[in-house]
Structure formats: C-alpha cells, structure tokens
C-alpha cells in the first residue's frame, strides 16, 4: 500500500557526478549570430561508434532589451523570426520565465533545438564536425522541438520529441542509422501529448511506447501505454500510472527514457512533480509480457533536487531525465537540472528495484 506523504522523503539513491554540471549554457555556441543560449535541458542519450552521445535540448533567444519582450518563433522554413512587444502592452502577460501570453495566445520565451555532443569518458562532451543539429521545421514545430528520447530498436534509432506550435504540443518522430541523415515520420501523436519513450524490444511482435496525453479540464497528466504494428501508427491506449495526491508526484507524471528490461519486469524511470513545480525522479515496474500491468512503484523518489545546481537556475527545484545508459547493474542517468544545466548520476538497477513497493 502506497501511503507516503509529500514530506516523507528518504535520502535519494543517486550518486551524482562530482564534475556536475557537465554542461552549462556558456559551453554551447549559439546556432546563429544574434542569438544567445539561455539554458540546456534534458538530453536524449545513446551510444554510437564506441562513444557516449547526448542529444541536448538547447533553448535560445535574442538578448532582451529593457522595456521590451522579444518572442522567438520559427517560420515555415525553420528560420527564426522575432515578435517585438513593449512590456507595458496590456495584451502581454510576462510573469512566467518560460511562457509569454500575448493577445490571448501562449508563446515560449525561448525556441529549442537539439544538439549532438559526444564523449569518450561519459563526462567531457564536445561537438563533432559533420553531425548537424536538429531544428524545428514546418507549422507544427513553429515554436521548436524539445526533450528528445532515443530508442535503439533492431539497428535503427527512433527519436521521439516534443513538437511545439500555436496548434499545441504533440510528438514528432525521426529515425536514423548514422546520425547524419534523418527520416522524418511526422507527428505520431497529436496535441496535447509528450514524453514518448519507445521500448527497445518488440513484445509479441508489437512495438510499445509510453506517452503522456494531457487535459486541462478532466483527467490529469498521467502515463499511458500504446502499441503499434510499425512504430509509427499507435493505438490500444491504456492509462497505467497516475499522479498521487499528497505525494511527490501529486500534480503530474511522465516517462523518462526507454524502459529497462530486468528479470523482474520492465523498469521505467519517470518524473513526478507537485503543484509547486518541484520535479523528482521515481520508478515503476511493468510485467514483461504485458506492460499494461504495473507491478511495483516508488513510494519515495529515487532522486530529489538537493544540489545548488538543481535548486537554482532558469527554473529551480528540478531534476528531469529522458536519457540513460545501462551496463549490467549500473544505470547512468543524464538529466536536466534547474532547467539550465546538464548533469549526470549513477544508480544501481538492483537497488532501484528493491526500493519499489509492490502493488
């Protein structure tokens, strides 16, 4: 029985890298003249040609001028355009560092793209020549692309990311085998949806994925399971993990990276947040043959924002992951801290499973 309260939090299980933060905004060059990198967030993670790679979300804007709000958007060709609005405009609401509301419409204060960085040691990351960034393109990615999860399935990398536009927040898919050429599959789940993590193995011939549809009126921000015959067309949706009142994941929950196959079941690392926007990490375990059956779940989080770089930044009190590597019992999670820095931490898969409470 899961009866823990919000304040009933043990010391977390994370062994943070002493080198944290691994990447800061000053470490990444802007994508174009006149732009500045505001924050780095939530990298997808994979191995390729013997190296560890991060697909980092890079959020950019132009330098702000006192008395003005500059709203960045992409045109249909993927080029950045700026809407200039006086801060005293009565139609502008600029109280949230992440979102402007102007004339009744929401806009992001930054536009994000995805940048590839590689590392020989998993700690020091550099950009390599010949590996291009991924940018939003078309009307459905007008406000940029964010928070990519990378799944390797049968020799092909599946990139699921948040596509943001004035039409809403949906899920885009691209695939690649060499990280230089990408095949766009379009929007695979329409607004409002995000946090898609594709399993790295078929189950009974079917593709499976976790996702997070949302509703402002009925229901909540819950984790769902979907299946597919081809990895593109998804159906048979089932809600499997909900937020829990009074706990560390009381306001919203969302999947991290691809589930990890263990002897006990599919282990998923997920984020949970409170109404005060405090983001922690937890885990749950799904049945190996029928992942719609949740066997166990974290009562206490496995990671809590405690370090200065997690508590203070663009948006503080946040640890958020959508990328990890697994080698036997060692789980290396790369995560966004305070919506500004990229960090790393190690866990024991066995310890996480032992930490779960069976349902």
C-alpha positions as CSV (number, residue, x, y, z in Angstrom):
1,X,0.0,0.0,0.0
2,X,1.5,3.4,-1.1
3,X,0.6,5.8,1.7
4,X,3.7,8.1,1.8
5,X,3.1,11.8,2.3
6,X,4.8,14.7,0.4
7,X,7.3,15.2,3.2
8,X,8.1,11.5,3.8
9,X,11.2,11.5,1.6
10,X,14.3,9.4,2.3
11,X,17.8,10.3,1.1
12,X,17.8,9.6,-2.6
13,X,19.7,6.8,-4.4
14,X,21.7,9.0,-6.8
15,X,25.4,9.1,-6.9
16,X,25.9,12.4,-8.6
17,X,29.0,13.0,-10.8
18,X,31.5,15.2,-8.9
19,X,32.0,17.0,-12.2
20,X,28.4,18.3,-12.3
21,X,27.2,20.4,-14.0
22,X,28.7,18.6,-17.1
23,X,27.4,21.3,-19.5
24,X,26.3,24.9,-18.9
25,X,24.8,27.4,-21.4
26,X,28.2,29.1,-21.8
27,X,29.7,25.8,-23.1
28,X,27.4,25.7,-26.2
29,X,27.8,28.2,-29.1
30,X,24.5,29.8,-30.4
31,X,23.1,28.4,-33.6
32,X,23.2,31.8,-35.3
33,X,24.6,35.3,-34.9
34,X,22.5,37.5,-32.6
35,X,21.2,34.6,-30.5
36,X,22.2,33.6,-27.0
37,X,21.9,30.2,-25.4
38,X,19.6,30.6,-22.4
39,X,19.5,27.1,-21.0
40,X,20.4,23.4,-21.7
41,X,17.8,20.8,-20.9
42,X,17.0,17.1,-20.7
43,X,19.3,15.2,-23.2
44,X,18.5,12.1,-25.1
45,X,21.3,9.6,-24.6
46,X,22.7,6.8,-26.7
47,X,25.9,5.0,-27.7
48,X,27.3,5.2,-31.2
49,X,30.7,4.1,-32.6
50,X,32.1,3.4,-29.1
51,X,31.2,6.8,-27.6
52,X,28.5,8.2,-25.4
53,X,26.3,10.8,-27.1
54,X,23.9,13.4,-25.8
55,X,21.1,14.9,-27.9
56,X,20.8,18.1,-25.8
57,X,17.9,20.5,-25.9
58,X,19.3,23.9,-26.5
59,X,17.0,26.8,-25.7
60,X,17.8,30.1,-27.4
61,X,16.5,33.7,-27.7
62,X,17.9,37.0,-28.7
63,X,19.3,39.3,-26.0
64,X,16.5,41.1,-24.2
65,X,16.3,44.9,-24.1
66,X,14.9,46.8,-21.2
67,X,11.2,47.6,-21.7
68,X,10.7,45.1,-24.5
69,X,9.7,41.4,-24.8
70,X,11.1,39.6,-27.8
71,X,9.1,36.5,-28.7
72,X,11.0,34.0,-30.9
73,X,9.2,31.8,-33.4
74,X,10.2,29.7,-36.4
75,X,8.8,30.4,-39.9
76,X,7.8,27.5,-42.3
77,X,11.4,27.3,-43.5
78,X,12.8,26.9,-39.9
79,X,14.2,30.4,-39.8
80,X,13.9,32.4,-36.6
81,X,11.6,35.4,-36.5
82,X,11.1,37.8,-33.6
83,X,7.8,39.3,-32.4
84,X,8.6,42.6,-30.6
85,X,6.2,43.7,-27.9
86,X,6.5,46.5,-25.3
87,X,6.5,45.2,-21.8
88,X,3.8,47.7,-20.9
89,X,1.5,46.4,-23.6
90,X,-1.8,45.5,-21.8
91,X,-2.2,42.4,-24.0
92,X,1.1,40.9,-22.7
93,X,1.4,38.7,-19.7
94,X,5.1,38.0,-18.9
95,X,5.1,36.6,-15.3
96,X,6.4,33.1,-16.2
97,X,10.0,32.9,-17.3
98,X,9.0,30.0,-19.7
99,X,5.9,31.4,-21.4
100,X,4.6,34.7,-22.7
101,X,0.9,35.2,-23.2
102,X,0.2,37.8,-25.9
103,X,-3.2,38.7,-27.2
104,X,-4.6,35.6,-25.6
105,X,-2.1,33.2,-27.2
106,X,0.8,31.4,-25.5
107,X,4.3,31.7,-26.8
108,X,7.6,30.3,-25.4
109,X,10.2,32.7,-24.2
110,X,12.8,30.6,-26.0
111,X,13.0,28.4,-29.0
112,X,14.6,25.0,-28.6
113,X,16.5,22.8,-31.0
114,X,18.6,19.6,-30.4
115,X,22.4,19.5,-30.5
116,X,24.6,16.4,-30.7
117,X,27.6,16.1,-28.4
118,X,29.9,13.1,-27.9
119,X,32.2,11.8,-25.2
120,X,35.0,9.2,-24.8
121,X,34.5,9.1,-21.0
122,X,30.9,10.0,-20.4
123,X,31.9,13.2,-18.6
124,X,33.5,15.6,-21.0
125,X,31.4,16.3,-24.1
126,X,32.2,18.0,-27.4
127,X,30.5,18.8,-30.7
128,X,31.9,16.9,-33.6
129,X,32.1,18.1,-37.2
130,X,29.6,16.5,-39.5
131,X,26.9,15.9,-37.0
132,X,24.2,18.5,-37.5
133,X,21.7,19.8,-35.0
134,X,18.0,19.1,-35.4
135,X,15.7,22.1,-35.8
136,X,12.0,22.6,-35.9
137,X,10.5,22.6,-39.4
138,X,7.0,23.4,-40.6
139,X,3.9,24.7,-38.9
140,X,3.7,22.0,-36.3
141,X,7.2,22.8,-35.0
142,X,7.0,26.6,-35.2
143,X,7.9,27.0,-31.5
144,X,10.8,24.5,-31.7
145,X,11.5,20.9,-30.8
146,X,12.2,19.7,-27.2
147,X,13.2,16.8,-24.9
148,X,14.1,14.0,-27.3
149,X,14.1,10.4,-26.2
150,X,16.3,8.0,-28.2
151,X,15.5,4.3,-28.5
152,X,17.6,1.8,-30.4
153,X,15.5,-0.9,-31.9
154,X,16.7,-3.5,-34.5
155,X,19.6,-1.4,-35.7
156,X,17.6,1.8,-36.1
157,X,17.5,4.8,-33.7
158,X,14.0,6.2,-33.0
159,X,13.9,9.9,-32.0
160,X,10.6,10.9,-30.3
161,X,10.5,14.6,-29.3
162,X,8.0,17.3,-28.3
163,X,6.9,19.4,-31.3
164,X,5.6,22.8,-30.2
165,X,3.5,25.3,-32.2
166,X,0.5,27.5,-31.8
167,X,-1.6,24.4,-32.6
168,X,-0.4,22.7,-29.4
169,X,2.2,20.3,-28.1
170,X,2.5,17.0,-29.9
171,X,5.0,14.2,-30.6
172,X,7.3,14.1,-33.6
173,X,9.3,11.1,-34.8
174,X,12.5,10.9,-36.8
175,X,14.7,7.9,-37.4
176,X,18.4,7.5,-38.3
177,X,21.1,4.8,-38.5
178,X,24.1,7.1,-38.9
179,X,23.2,10.4,-37.1
180,X,23.9,12.4,-40.2
181,X,20.8,11.6,-42.2
182,X,17.3,11.6,-40.7
183,X,14.0,10.4,-41.9
184,X,11.0,12.5,-40.7
185,X,7.9,10.5,-39.9
186,X,5.8,13.5,-39.0
187,X,3.6,13.9,-35.9
188,X,2.8,10.5,-34.5
189,X,0.6,11.7,-31.6
190,X,-1.3,14.9,-31.8
191,X,-1.7,17.6,-29.1
192,X,-1.7,17.6,-26.2
193,X,0.9,14.9,-25.8
194,X,4.6,14.4,-24.9
195,X,7.1,12.2,-23.0
196,X,7.1,9.4,-25.6
197,X,9.5,6.5,-24.8
198,X,9.6,3.6,-27.2
199,X,10.5,0.2,-25.8
200,X,13.8,-1.1,-27.3
201,X,12.3,-4.6,-28.0
202,X,9.1,-5.8,-29.5
203,X,6.7,-7.7,-27.4
204,X,4.8,-10.5,-29.2
205,X,5.7,-8.8,-32.5
206,X,4.3,-5.3,-31.5
207,X,6.1,-2.0,-30.8
208,X,5.2,-0.5,-27.4
209,X,5.6,3.1,-26.1
210,X,4.8,5.2,-23.1
211,X,3.3,8.6,-23.6
212,X,1.6,11.4,-21.7
213,X,-1.6,12.9,-23.0
214,X,-3.0,15.9,-21.0
215,X,-6.3,17.6,-20.3
216,X,-6.9,20.9,-18.6
217,X,-10.4,20.0,-17.6
218,X,-11.0,16.3,-17.0
219,X,-8.4,13.7,-16.0
220,X,-4.8,14.7,-15.5
221,X,-1.2,14.4,-16.6
222,X,-0.8,10.6,-16.5
223,X,1.4,8.0,-18.1
224,X,-0.2,5.9,-20.8
225,X,0.8,2.8,-22.8
226,X,0.3,2.4,-26.5
227,X,1.1,-0.3,-29.1
228,X,1.9,-0.3,-32.8
229,X,2.4,-2.6,-35.7
230,X,5.1,-0.4,-37.3
231,X,6.4,2.1,-34.7
232,X,4.5,4.9,-36.4
233,X,0.8,4.3,-36.0
234,X,-0.2,3.9,-32.4
235,X,-3.4,2.5,-30.7
236,X,-4.9,0.4,-28.0
237,X,-4.0,3.2,-25.5
238,X,-4.2,2.4,-21.7
239,X,-3.6,4.6,-18.7
240,X,-1.2,2.8,-16.4
241,X,0.3,5.4,-14.0
242,X,-1.5,8.3,-12.4
243,X,-0.4,11.2,-10.1
244,X,-0.9,10.6,-6.4
245,X,-2.5,13.2,-4.1
246,X,-0.3,14.4,-1.2
247,X,2.9,12.8,-2.6
248,X,6.0,13.9,-4.5
249,X,4.3,13.1,-7.8
250,X,0.9,14.7,-7.0
251,X,0.5,17.1,-9.9
252,X,1.9,15.3,-13.0
253,X,3.9,12.3,-14.0
254,X,5.8,11.5,-17.3
255,X,8.0,8.8,-18.7
256,X,11.8,9.2,-18.9
257,X,13.8,7.1,-21.4
258,X,13.1,3.7,-22.9
259,X,12.1,1.1,-20.2
260,X,14.9,-1.2,-18.9
261,X,14.4,-4.9,-19.2
262,X,15.1,-6.7,-16.0
263,X,14.4,-10.2,-14.7
264,X,11.5,-8.8,-12.6
265,X,9.9,-6.7,-15.4
266,X,10.3,-3.6,-17.5
267,X,11.8,-0.9,-15.2
268,X,10.8,2.7,-16.1
269,X,12.4,5.8,-14.6
270,X,9.8,8.6,-14.6
271,X,9.5,12.2,-13.3
272,X,6.9,13.4,-10.9
273,X,6.0,17.0,-9.9
274,X,4.0,18.8,-7.3
275,X,1.7,21.7,-7.9
276,X,4.6,23.9,-6.8
277,X,6.6,22.5,-9.8
278,X,9.1,20.5,-7.7
279,X,10.4,17.7,-10.0
280,X,11.8,14.5,-8.7
281,X,12.5,11.1,-10.2
282,X,10.9,7.8,-9.4
283,X,10.5,4.3,-11.0
284,X,7.8,1.7,-11.7
285,X,8.0,-1.9,-12.9
286,X,5.8,-3.4,-15.7
287,X,5.1,-7.0,-16.5
288,X,7.5,-8.4,-19.1
289,X,4.8,-10.0,-21.2
290,X,2.0,-7.4,-20.6
291,X,3.5,-4.0,-19.8
292,X,0.0,-2.6,-19.1
293,X,0.3,-4.4,-15.8
294,X,2.2,-2.3,-13.3
295,X,3.7,-4.5,-10.6
296,X,5.5,-2.0,-8.4
297,X,6.2,1.7,-8.0
298,X,8.4,4.1,-6.0
299,X,6.8,5.3,-2.7
300,X,9.7,7.7,-2.2
301,X,11.6,9.3,-5.1
302,X,14.9,7.8,-6.2
303,X,16.2,11.3,-6.9
304,X,15.3,14.7,-5.3
305,X,16.6,18.2,-6.2
306,X,19.1,18.9,-3.4
307,X,22.3,20.3,-5.0
308,X,22.7,24.1,-5.7
309,X,22.7,23.5,-9.5
310,X,19.3,21.6,-9.1
311,X,17.7,24.2,-6.8
312,X,18.7,27.4,-8.6
313,X,18.7,28.1,-12.3
314,X,16.4,29.1,-15.1
315,X,13.6,27.2,-13.3
316,X,14.7,25.8,-9.9
317,X,13.9,22.7,-7.9
318,X,14.0,20.4,-10.9
319,X,15.7,17.1,-11.8
320,X,14.3,15.7,-15.1
321,X,15.6,12.9,-17.3
322,X,14.8,11.4,-20.7
323,X,18.1,9.7,-21.3
324,X,20.2,7.0,-19.7
325,X,22.7,4.2,-20.4
326,X,22.6,0.7,-18.8
327,X,25.6,-1.6,-18.3
328,X,24.8,-4.7,-16.3
329,X,23.6,-3.3,-12.9
330,X,24.9,0.2,-13.4
331,X,22.4,2.8,-14.6
332,X,23.9,6.2,-15.7
333,X,21.2,8.9,-15.9
334,X,21.9,12.2,-17.7
335,X,19.5,14.8,-16.5
336,X,18.5,18.4,-16.7
337,X,19.0,20.3,-13.5
338,X,17.0,23.5,-12.8
339,X,16.1,23.7,-16.5
340,X,19.5,25.1,-17.2
341,X,22.3,22.6,-16.7
342,X,23.1,19.0,-18.0
343,X,24.3,16.7,-15.2
344,X,25.0,13.0,-14.6
345,X,24.3,10.5,-11.8
346,X,24.8,6.8,-11.3
347,X,22.4,4.3,-9.8
348,X,22.1,0.6,-9.2
349,X,19.3,-1.1,-11.1
350,X,19.0,-3.7,-8.4
351,X,18.8,-1.1,-5.7
352,X,16.0,0.8,-7.5
353,X,14.0,-2.4,-7.9
354,X,14.5,-3.2,-4.2
355,X,13.3,0.3,-3.4
356,X,10.0,-0.2,-5.2
357,X,6.8,-1.0,-3.4
358,X,4.7,-3.9,-4.9
359,X,1.2,-3.1,-5.8
